Amino acid sequence: MDSISLIGLAIAIAAILGGQMLEGGHLSSLIQPTAFLIVVGGTLGAVLLQSPMRVFIDGLLMAKWVFVPPVATHQQIITMITNWSLVARRDGLLVLERHIHGLTDPFMRRGLQMLVDGIDPMRLRESLEIETETWASRLRQCARIWEGAGGYSPTIGILGAVMGLIHVMENLTDPTKLGAGIAVAFVATIYGVGLANLVLLPISKKLYAHIGSMVEQREMFTEGLIGIANGDNPRIIEGRLQGYMR
């Protein structure tokens, strides 16, 4: 569980609501179902319009990474590659074939299989890098729905504000209806800007950070396999991979 995400979200909401109360405002004044419907519904529709359904669904599922991030395996990869390099140096590459079926990651299985098959190191690197870039591009496309939502939300909020003001102008002769229209106008803007800057854009940035870490792990694995294929000293390979550690 990524507790810092929960803490950050709680602090942001508490600061805004606390500020509202310190100014003598009532929390009930921030609850406007009409404004919420305009902002959330409009933003959702815009995101659906820009994204294929498969990408949209995968992007929603990725949101869990904000609170339950993918497991970082940098050190495990270093240990695994170092052990493989020692075995390959002593007994040859073919001995590593017994480790293939023990890998749960298809990318790692394919990489090790190509290494055992004696693929040229340059071809091996090219193949793994292309697969990594294609995979990363797909993940970034999924994360981009949150970034897109963060861009649309403030604009939809302004649209809701204009709609509220139109409602006000239509009822200038009836003072009892002015308050509701003005409330929708201002609260819609708050919803749009707040949702974008407190939730949607931070989620996208956190997802991009996790994707970067996962790509880094694949790059480490690729670099390690190339070192083994080139017959580098295991300690040199280990030291090279340690350079990826922050």
Steps between C-alpha positions, in 0.01 A plus 500: 500500500636840397405698811646825368225514235231470768673760715537744211136468397382540860714810554375663179134441581542602865678823402223605263212408727681645801556826316132513412403459863757753627350759267163438660359306207286191525606168353148451369554793263761290315255217439328566169377185319436695180855634486637154582299343220616759247870469588527126553265404219654743254854393586410131473339554161802690368740228615284229344500695175881521489577140599430152362292298745779251573741781584238670718429184700869420544562859611231472766649173625843662519369751753550242775877552458460836673427321827634148428804555274670224298771321693847641433735215405824687426705317762348162414594551134858587595529188717342278235714632213817474709424138588426418136823659385698293752328180383548586130866584554560169674271257312395678178184672380303180437486431874281809544220326311385337822417844641261598220190324628546644847448855371147641528566806282454416127749773405769343718422153370535611139820688574664208676384260228663716232818515707509122534430463126817695431340805336756766406526758784411788267192319373409404855520861617302624202223248552464565873516878461227498234279286721565726799420818306178353359391385845589834662318693228185302573526571872559872441197511273290354782640746755431785259124474559556646848715777359234569239229507766708748697513725195128482424369534855577873557353590162183302574489682834507835319226372270293417809568849635377661177189282507434610857537865405263452209249359745552806718445738211180321404359550848601856585138582567470217753748554786415161655672322211812712483678331789481149351632617164793689650586203723512263205714750308772533763491146638532352149825691459623374837412143406673524162822660620515304826434163336770564242774626731430291809406166345527451124837657417674361813372153411643531149839615632513212750415249227770641271751464785407135551518432126848656493612272782362192325671596173823546694469145633468364147799705390700353789401149399591567137836648595574202721420248226720687254785490752458124536484456122821697460673290766564794733632440849210442744630773733513748213142411407389540861672837530342619177152405619559663838522827309122480446434504874398832648 
